[in-house]
Amino acid sequence: MTSPKKQDKAQAKREKKAAKAASKAGKRQSPPGGASPAVRYAEFVRGCLYVLLGGSLIVALVLGHRGAILSLDDVIDSLFAAWAGKVVLALIGLALLLYGLKYLRLIR
């Protein structure tokens, strides 16, 4: 049998080890919702842009000709022609600006 003093010491050692492991795990991944709303917005818009670009490439591959892909100039020209398109371009520009600031570590 071990003494109560040794048991307490072993228990404290196990708790310290568990706390250290939990601390390391917390540093590796950020909690969900930990980012600011501006960063979440920027990442959402970035994701939407990737989906649109990927979808455009898939449509071009399925249709089998090059004219199916809209270039960035075509998209910007068609959006710039309409008033609502200017608002969309402004929102995308803001999102990309915020995303850039995030990776420059000026915002979190």
C-alpha positions in Angstrom: 0.0 0.0 0.0 1.2 3.5 -0.7 0.8 6.3 1.7 -1.8 9.0 1.2 1.0 11.5 0.8 2.4 9.6 -2.1 -1.1 9.2 -3.6 -1.7 13.0 -3.4 1.7 13.7 -5.0 1.0 11.3 -7.9 -2.5 12.8 -8.4 -1.1 16.3 -8.4 1.5 15.2 -11.0 -1.2 13.7 -13.2 -3.4 16.8 -13.0 -0.4 19.0 -13.9 0.4 16.9 -16.9 -3.3 17.0 -18.0 -3.4 20.8 -17.6 -0.2 21.1 -19.7 -1.6 18.9 -22.5 -4.9 20.9 -22.5 -2.9 24.2 -22.7 -0.9 22.9 -25.7 -4.1 21.8 -27.4 -5.7 25.2 -26.8 -2.8 27.0 -28.4 -2.9 24.9 -31.6 -6.4 25.5 -32.5 -8.5 28.6 -32.0 -12.0 28.3 -30.5 -14.9 28.5 -33.0 -16.2 32.0 -33.2 -13.0 33.4 -31.8 -12.4 35.5 -34.9 -13.8 39.0 -35.2 -16.9 39.5 -37.4 -14.8 41.3 -39.9 -12.4 38.4 -40.3 -15.3 35.9 -40.6 -16.9 38.1 -43.3 -13.6 38.2 -45.2 -13.2 34.5 -45.0 -16.8 33.9 -46.1 -16.3 36.1 -49.2 -13.0 34.4 -50.0 -14.7 31.1 -49.8 -17.4 32.3 -52.2 -14.9 33.5 -54.7 -13.1 30.2 -54.6 -16.4 28.4 -55.2 -17.3 30.7 -58.2 -13.8 30.2 -59.7 -13.9 26.5 -59.2 -17.4 26.2 -60.6 -16.4 28.2 -63.7 -13.5 25.8 -64.3 -15.7 22.8 -63.9 -18.3 24.2 -66.4 -15.5 24.9 -68.9 -14.2 21.3 -68.6 -17.7 19.8 -69.0 -18.6 22.0 -72.0 -15.1 21.4 -73.5 -14.4 24.8 -74.9 -12.4 27.8 -73.7 -15.1 30.4 -74.2 -17.1 29.0 -71.2 -14.7 30.5 -68.7 -15.4 34.0 -67.7 -12.3 36.0 -67.1 -12.0 38.4 -64.2 -12.2 41.3 -66.6 -15.6 40.0 -67.9 -17.0 39.7 -64.4 -15.8 43.1 -63.3 -17.1 44.8 -66.5 -20.6 43.2 -66.1 -20.8 44.0 -62.4 -19.5 47.6 -62.9 -22.3 48.3 -65.5 -25.0 47.9 -62.8 -25.5 50.0 -59.7 -26.0 46.9 -57.5 -22.8 45.5 -59.1 -20.8 48.4 -57.8 -22.0 47.6 -54.3 -21.1 44.0 -54.8 -17.6 45.0 -56.0 -17.2 47.3 -53.0 -18.2 44.5 -50.6 -15.7 42.1 -52.2 -13.0 44.8 -52.1 -13.7 45.4 -48.5 -13.6 41.7 -47.7 -10.3 41.2 -49.5 -8.8 44.2 -47.7 -9.9 42.8 -44.3 -8.5 39.4 -45.3 -5.2 41.0 -46.2 -5.1 42.9 -42.9 -5.7 39.6 -41.1 -2.7 38.0 -42.6 -0.6 41.0 -42.0 -1.7 40.4 -38.4 -3.1 43.9 -38.0 -6.5 42.5 -37.0 -7.5 39.2 -35.4 
